Amino acid sequence: MECGDAVVQAKIRPGMTVGELVEEMGKSGAYNAGSLWHAANIYEEMLRDSEAVKFVGLAGAMVPAGMGGIISDLIDLGHVDVLVSTGANLTHDIIEAIGCSHYHGTAQCDDVMLHDEEINRIYDVYLPNEAFVRFEEFMQGIFSELPGGSTLSIADLLHTIGTRLPGGILAKAAAHDVPVYCPAIQDSMIGLQYWLFDQTHSVTIDAFRDMHGLMDRCFSATRAGALLIGGGVPKNYIFQSMLMTPGGFDYAVQLTGDRPDLGGLSGATLEEAKSWGKITGEARAMTVYGDATITLPLLVAAVLERMGK
């Protein structure tokens, strides 16, 4: 067996760009530093492929961690054709857009005291209950504008919400007509607010309606690529969309901190997805293991730097 290229010791210097840093990580080539460099190459190729439909899966508490702005910017740049998110991320996106904030806190704290003070903790991020009071007022106002007796898909509902927001992920998606799918929306504060509204109103949210537009995009795609931030429902919803078509994803980048040996989808390798036909046998695919609040900014910044050149 022959050895590959020699490992080159990384050189770090003052003033280097993120793109240059990722290139140095690629020269060292080992572990997840090398994986991030390979992921950047694949993601760049996916973005430059004008015929590839670009899916983004958003899981984990990324908006409370300040990562929502990256997704908004990618939508603005035309790098997202389809977004699939957890309801929690969209809830926090709305909270930010209506003028509330998440706050730096600490994971070493008295959670009973936080509860008494009406502060909710997401690891080391704090969110006061007041934000959910304003969220409820906003959501109930949106719901009250929906025509009685009407039936909407989840994507239709999210588009409507986005048109009422001054900024954020949903607002950018609505402005650029990017569909946002949230197949587990009831597992969120948005779902709870709709349940409250549904007690006295007759508006139906039909989750299965979303499948028509999603599958139309899959069948019409010449090629497809996926950027998966975390796993969970968004990852499976994106990948299973190609099972009904003759093809599969041609590009895939997965940013996850989950292990594959536990059998969960969030940690499942992209090679495993090839056994299902979700990814083509010739697909360019790479998983980067680590905290997505670190790997996502590095990946996007490096590739945008390349695209800018």
Secondary structure, DSSP 8 states (H G I E B T S, - for coil): ----S--------TT--HHHHHHHHHHH--HHHHHHHHHHHHHHHHHH-TTEEEEEEE-SSTTTTT-HHHHHHHHHTT--SEEEE-HHHHHHHHHHHTT---EE--SSS-HHHHHHTTEEEETTEEEEHHHHHHHHHHHHHHHHTS-TT-EEEHHHHHHHHHHT-SSSHHHHHHHTT--EE-TTTTSSHHHHHHHHHHTT---EEEGGGHHHHHHHHHHH-SEEEEEEES-HHHHHHHHHTTTTSS--EEEEEEEE---GGG--GGG--HHHHHHHTSEEEEEEEEEEES-HHHHHHHHHHHHHHHHH-
